Amino acid sequence: MASLARVVNTLPVPLFGSVATATAFIGAKARTLPRFAGWIAPLGAGALWFVWPAVDDGWKIEMGLKADPEAAAKAAEAAKAAPVTKAEVEVKAVVALPAAALKEIEEAPKAHAHVETSDDKLFVKAASSGDFSYLEEKWEAFAEKSSNPGEEDDEEEEEGE
């Protein structure tokens, strides 16, 4: 038995030379592992963060970690094909709406329709011709209203001092 251990210890191992050297190195490193025990959960979570999207969906379904969409579709088809009981018919009762309510529902999208103004017509005309000069007056008036004329003067005075 001792000769077998001696033969195994002398077997060549890449990077270490022999099994005995590799065993001594791994044993020394294994004694330091308890210091890093607190890092197991964060490193595991980090590894899963990157690896989990690459895991095949078939494997996830097989292990029960993800719902099987084909089984759900089959169950839905089976539920549709199953005979309807009287209790289910009572639950699925249709609600009848008055004619006025139905008319309001049909006209609701039309109530918010855009009404074209004269400015809209001018803009369409300008866009087709490429001449936006009529808007320059409006832009300048807006810029004047939105700016604070006294603000610029104060900055220039502070820089001059």
N, C-alpha and C positions, 0 to 999 in steps of 0.2 A: 504494500500500500504506500509506503514511504517512497519507493522508487517511482510509482505512478505520479505522486505529487511533485517529485523532482523533475520528471519529464515534462509535466504540464507547466511548471514554473519556467522551464527553459524554452518553451515554444515561442517563436517570434511573434511580436505584435507590432504593427506599424506605429510609428511615432514614439513608442516606448522602449522598444528593443525586445523585451520579454514579458511574459505574463506576470512574473514576480514584480517587475518595475511598475507595470500598469496597475496591478492590485495595490501596491503601496501608495501610488499617487492617488488613486480613486479613494482609498481608505482615508488618507489625510484630508482630502477635499470633503468627504462625507461628514467628517467631524465638525466642519464649519457650517454645515447646512442649517442647524437650529437657529443661527443668527438671522437667517433670511426667511424664516417661517412666516413673518408678518407680510412679506411681499407676495406670497402665493396667491392670495385672492385678487389683489390689484393687477398682477401680471396675467392671471387667468382671465380676468374680465377684459383686459386690453387685448389679449390674443383673440378672444371670442369676438370682440368688436370688429376685428379685421377679417377673421376667418369665417364667421357665421354666414355672411352673405354669399360666400363662395360654396357653401355646402349645398349639395344637390337637394332639390325639393322632394324628389322621390325618396331619399333617405330620411328626410324629416317626417314625411308622411308614414313611412314604414315604422319608424320609431315612436310614432304617436305624438310628435312634437308639433305637427301642423295638421289641420283638417284636410281631408281628402275631398277636393271639389267634385270629382266624378261620383263619389258615394253620395254627396249632398244632392247632386243633380238627379241621381237615380231615386233617392228618397223623395224628392219633390215630384218626380214623374209618377212614382207609386202613390203619392198622396193625391195627385190629380185623378189618377185612374181609379182610386178607391171609391166605392159607392158613398154617396152623401147621405148622412142620417138626418132625421127630422130635426134634431136639436141644432145641427149645423145650419140647416136651412133657416131656422128662426134667427140665428145669430147673423146671417148674411142678408138680412132684410134690406131692401133698397129704400133709400130715403127720397121721397118725392118733394121737389122744390116747387114753389109757386112760379107762375109764368113770369112775374115781374123780377124775381130773383134770377131766373135763367137769362132774362134779357140784360140785366145789369152785368152778369158774368160775361156775356158775349161782347158787350160794348166796353168793358173795362180797359182793354188795350187801346181802344180808339180814343178814350178820354184824355190820354196823355200825348196825343199826337202833336208834333211840332208845327206851330203856325209860322209861316214864312213872313218875315218883316221886310221893309224896304231896304234895310241894311244888308240883309241876307241876299236879296236880289242884286244889290250893287256889288257885293263881294263875289257872287257867282259870275257876274259880268266881267269884273276885274280879273278874276282867275282865268277866265277863258281868253281874255285879251293879253294878260300879263302886265297890265298897267294898274298899279296900286296907289297911284298918286292921290286919289281922293281920300285914302286912309291916313295920309301924312298929317293932315290937320287933326284928326282924331287922336293919333299917336302922340303928337306934340301936346295937345290939351291934357291927355291922360298923364304924360310925363310931368307936366307942370303941376297938376293936382296932386300927384303922388309924391313928389319931392318936397323937401323942406328947404326953401330957399335960404333961410338964415343959417342952416347947418353948414353949408359949404363955406360961407364967409368966415365963420368962426375957425374952421380948420386952417384956412389960409393965414389968418392973423396969428394963430399959435405957431405956425411954422416960421413966420417972418421974425418972431421975437427971439 
